[in-house]
Amino acid sequence: MKNAAALTLSALLLYGCDSMASPEPVNPLFASYSNIFGFEPIRGNVKSFVQQQHDEQGNISSSFQATLAKNGCFETLKAVAPLMALDVDLVKEGNYLVNRDDKQKRYALKDNCLPDRNLTDNTRYESNDKGFVTRAINDTDVSKNIYFEYDEAGFPSKVSQPTATGPFVAIIKDADSAEKKRNGTIQTRFKDEVFGEVTTVCEYDDHFNATSCKIKSKAIGGAKSMPKQLDDPETTKIEYY
């Protein structure tokens, strides 16, 4: 009887280990939008999210909110991020993202909902065979080109841009673990010299997505101080399908 009980317990323990949730990757569509519009990636089958930073007075310093269809297509996207000079309120109509108010077409979409072209600044988007946008190419100014790289879980690993004054690179490194991908450091380089680091530590939900993050930036070497808004705490509310 003891042997039978031990075997039963072992089987239950093994079943428990096997049935534990494991981290899902970031959908290539979601990862691509997060790079293009500047919000943080989220794992799994997301229905809606609100991602915000608040300053010391509790005022919103950046805000991203979106609703998504079951297939991952973005149905609405509102982004207000002064550091990126970004203020858009978009809805999907056919194969376009249009302004909510005046219905001006802003982004042309491919049939799989990936952005194809920014219609207001001559930028087109190229993707790899896995469905990730890897290049934003400006047809009139090569210094505005941006190149994206991703890790095996669909999180950004490197962003680079030639810029008019010299090459800029942001490298995402030192993640705590496969489960806590947002816990890590972003190292920024200009002309191959490190000039800043941004370190993030987060709390996570049961989908292994960050819901509350503390952020600390620092300038390195002779670089001037980093924008104070980078350090504003971040919160993310997520609804899943």
C-alpha positions as CSV (number, residue, x, y, z in Angstrom):
1,M,0.0,0.0,0.0
2,K,2.8,2.4,0.8
3,N,4.4,1.7,-2.6
4,A,1.0,2.4,-4.3
5,A,0.6,5.6,-2.4
6,A,4.1,6.7,-3.2
7,L,3.6,6.0,-6.9
8,T,0.3,7.9,-6.9
9,L,1.8,10.9,-5.2
10,S,4.7,10.9,-7.7
11,A,2.3,10.8,-10.6
12,L,0.3,13.7,-9.2
13,L,3.5,15.7,-8.7
14,L,4.6,15.0,-12.2
15,Y,1.2,15.9,-13.6
16,G,1.3,19.1,-11.7
17,C,4.7,20.0,-13.1
18,D,3.6,19.1,-16.7
19,S,0.4,21.1,-16.4
20,M,1.9,24.3,-15.1
21,A,1.5,27.2,-17.5
22,S,4.6,28.0,-19.5
23,P,5.3,31.4,-21.0
24,E,3.7,32.0,-24.4
25,P,5.7,34.0,-27.0
26,V,4.7,37.4,-28.2
27,N,2.6,37.2,-31.3
28,P,4.6,38.6,-34.3
29,L,1.9,41.0,-35.1
30,F,1.8,42.4,-31.5
31,A,5.6,42.5,-31.4
32,S,5.7,44.5,-34.7
33,Y,3.2,47.0,-33.5
34,S,5.0,47.5,-30.2
35,N,8.2,48.3,-32.0
36,I,6.5,50.7,-34.5
37,F,4.4,52.6,-31.9
38,G,6.7,52.3,-28.9
39,F,4.7,50.3,-26.3
40,E,5.9,47.2,-24.5
41,P,5.2,43.7,-25.9
42,I,2.6,41.5,-24.3
43,R,2.4,37.7,-24.5
44,G,-0.6,35.6,-25.4
45,N,-4.0,36.2,-27.0
46,V,-4.6,39.8,-26.0
47,K,-8.1,41.2,-26.2
48,S,-7.3,44.7,-24.9
49,F,-4.7,46.6,-22.9
50,V,-4.0,49.9,-21.3
51,Q,-0.3,50.7,-20.7
52,Q,0.6,54.0,-18.9
53,Q,3.4,55.8,-17.1
54,H,2.6,58.3,-14.3
55,D,4.9,61.1,-13.0
56,E,5.5,61.9,-9.4
57,Q,2.3,64.0,-9.2
58,G,0.3,61.1,-10.6
59,N,-0.2,62.7,-14.0
60,I,-0.1,60.4,-17.1
61,S,3.2,61.0,-19.0
62,S,2.6,58.3,-21.6
63,S,-0.4,56.2,-22.5
64,F,-1.1,53.3,-25.0
65,Q,-4.4,51.6,-25.3
66,A,-5.7,49.2,-27.8
67,T,-8.4,46.6,-28.6
68,L,-7.5,43.5,-30.7
69,A,-9.5,40.9,-32.6
70,K,-9.1,37.2,-31.9
71,N,-6.8,36.8,-34.8
72,G,-4.4,39.4,-33.4
73,C,-5.4,42.3,-35.6
74,F,-5.4,45.7,-33.9
75,E,-9.0,47.1,-34.1
76,T,-8.2,50.4,-32.3
77,L,-5.0,52.0,-31.1
78,K,-4.6,55.2,-29.1
79,A,-1.0,56.3,-28.3
80,V,0.1,59.5,-26.5
81,A,3.9,59.6,-26.0
82,P,5.4,63.1,-25.9
83,L,9.0,61.8,-25.8
84,M,8.3,60.2,-29.2
85,A,6.2,63.1,-30.5
86,L,3.4,60.6,-30.9
87,D,-0.3,61.4,-30.6
88,V,-2.6,59.2,-32.6
89,D,-6.1,57.8,-32.1
90,L,-6.6,55.1,-34.8
91,V,-9.4,52.6,-35.8
92,K,-9.2,49.8,-38.3
93,E,-11.3,50.3,-41.4
94,G,-10.7,47.6,-44.0
95,N,-7.0,47.4,-44.8
96,Y,-6.3,50.8,-43.2
97,L,-5.8,52.4,-39.8
98,V,-7.6,55.7,-40.0
99,N,-7.9,58.7,-37.6
100,R,-10.9,58.2,-35.3
101,D,-12.1,61.8,-35.8
102,D,-11.7,62.8,-39.4
103,K,-11.2,59.3,-40.9
104,Q,-7.9,60.2,-42.6
105,K,-6.0,57.1,-43.7
106,R,-2.8,56.9,-41.7
107,Y,-1.5,53.4,-42.2
108,A,-2.0,50.9,-45.0
109,L,-2.2,47.3,-43.8
110,K,-1.3,44.0,-45.4
111,D,-3.9,41.3,-45.6
112,N,-2.5,39.8,-42.4
113,C,-2.9,43.1,-40.6
114,L,0.8,43.9,-40.5
115,P,1.5,47.6,-41.3
116,D,2.6,48.0,-44.9
117,R,3.1,51.8,-45.1
118,N,2.8,54.9,-43.0
119,L,0.9,57.2,-45.4
120,T,1.9,60.4,-43.8
121,D,5.7,60.2,-43.9
122,N,6.7,57.8,-46.8
123,T,7.7,55.0,-44.5
124,R,7.2,51.4,-45.6
125,Y,7.5,48.3,-43.4
126,E,9.3,45.1,-44.3
127,S,8.8,41.8,-42.5
128,N,10.7,38.5,-42.2
129,D,9.3,35.0,-43.0
130,K,8.1,34.7,-39.4
131,G,5.9,37.7,-39.6
132,F,7.9,40.2,-37.6
133,V,8.4,43.7,-39.0
134,T,12.2,44.0,-39.2
135,R,12.7,47.2,-41.2
136,A,11.0,50.6,-41.4
137,I,12.3,52.2,-44.6
138,N,11.8,55.9,-45.3
139,D,11.8,56.5,-49.0
140,T,12.9,60.1,-48.8
141,D,15.4,60.2,-45.8
142,V,17.6,57.1,-45.1
143,S,18.5,58.6,-41.7
144,K,15.0,57.8,-40.6
145,N,15.3,54.1,-41.4
146,I,14.9,51.8,-38.3
147,Y,15.9,48.2,-38.0
148,F,14.3,45.7,-35.5
149,E,15.6,42.4,-34.1
150,Y,13.7,40.0,-31.9
151,D,14.6,37.2,-29.5
152,E,13.2,33.6,-29.6
153,A,10.2,34.7,-27.5
154,G,9.3,37.6,-29.8
155,F,10.6,40.3,-27.5
156,P,12.8,43.1,-29.0
157,S,16.5,42.4,-28.7
158,K,17.9,45.3,-30.7
159,V,16.8,48.5,-32.4
160,S,19.1,50.5,-34.7
161,Q,18.8,53.7,-36.7
162,P,21.5,55.5,-38.8
163,T,20.2,59.0,-37.9
164,A,21.5,62.2,-39.5
165,T,24.3,62.7,-36.9
166,G,25.5,59.0,-36.5
167,P,24.3,55.5,-35.8
168,F,22.1,54.9,-32.8
169,V,21.6,51.4,-31.3
170,A,19.5,50.2,-28.4
171,I,20.3,46.7,-27.1
172,I,18.0,44.8,-24.7
173,K,20.1,42.6,-22.5
174,D,20.4,40.8,-19.1
175,A,16.8,39.6,-18.8
176,D,16.3,37.9,-15.4
177,S,14.7,34.7,-16.9
178,A,12.6,33.4,-19.7
179,E,9.5,34.1,-17.5
180,K,10.5,37.7,-16.6
181,K,11.6,39.1,-19.9
182,R,10.9,42.7,-18.9
183,N,13.4,42.5,-16.0
184,G,16.6,43.7,-17.6
185,T,18.6,46.5,-19.0
186,I,18.4,48.5,-22.2
187,Q,21.8,49.8,-23.3
188,T,21.9,52.7,-25.7
189,R,24.8,53.5,-27.9
190,F,25.6,56.4,-30.2
191,K,28.5,56.2,-32.7
192,D,29.5,52.9,-30.9
193,E,29.8,54.5,-27.5
194,V,27.5,53.7,-24.6
195,F,25.8,56.8,-23.4
196,G,22.9,55.4,-21.3
197,E,21.2,52.5,-19.6
198,V,17.6,51.9,-18.6
199,T,16.9,49.2,-16.0
200,T,13.4,47.8,-15.5
201,V,12.1,45.5,-12.7
202,C,8.4,44.4,-12.9
203,E,5.7,42.4,-11.2
204,Y,3.9,39.8,-13.4
205,D,0.5,38.2,-13.9
206,D,-0.1,34.5,-14.5
207,H,0.5,34.9,-18.2
208,F,4.1,36.1,-17.4
209,N,3.3,39.6,-18.6
210,A,4.5,42.7,-16.7
211,T,1.7,44.6,-14.9
212,S,3.7,47.0,-12.8
213,C,7.3,48.2,-13.4
214,K,9.8,50.4,-11.8
215,I,12.3,52.0,-14.2
216,K,15.6,53.6,-13.6
217,S,17.7,55.3,-16.2
218,K,21.3,56.6,-16.0
219,A,23.6,58.5,-18.3
220,I,27.1,57.0,-18.8
221,G,30.4,58.8,-19.5
222,G,30.1,62.3,-20.7
223,A,26.5,61.9,-21.9
224,K,23.9,64.4,-20.7
225,S,21.2,63.2,-18.4
226,M,18.4,61.0,-19.7
227,P,14.9,62.4,-20.0
228,K,13.2,62.3,-16.6
229,Q,10.0,60.8,-18.1
230,L,11.9,57.5,-18.7
231,D,11.8,56.8,-15.0
232,D,8.1,57.2,-14.5
233,P,6.6,54.0,-13.2
234,E,4.6,51.9,-15.7
235,T,1.4,50.0,-15.2
236,T,-0.3,47.6,-17.7
237,K,-3.9,46.3,-17.5
238,I,-4.6,43.4,-19.8
239,E,-7.7,41.6,-20.9
240,Y,-7.2,38.2,-22.6
241,Y,-9.4,36.0,-24.9
